[in-house]
Amino acid sequence: MKESTERYRITVGDGGLEIHSSQGSSLHFTAAEALMLLDILKNEEDKLKLMAEQTSPMSVRMRF
């Protein structure tokens, strides 16, 4: 079994949302931009879950 590695680090601070990849690239969003992204992801949640299930060799189930 392969050891898991952290691919992304997400931080929320006074400046908004930052997403850093393990390869060194990063994305920065203001609070308003992050909320717009969250709304888009919520609207596409069912489609994203279906796509993940179809491409994953293991079932994907996440609970928050």
Buried (B, 14 or more C-beta within 10 A) or exposed (E): EEEEEEEEEEEEEEEBBBBBEEEEEEEEBEEEEBEEBEEEEEEEEEEEEEEEEEEEEEEEEEEE
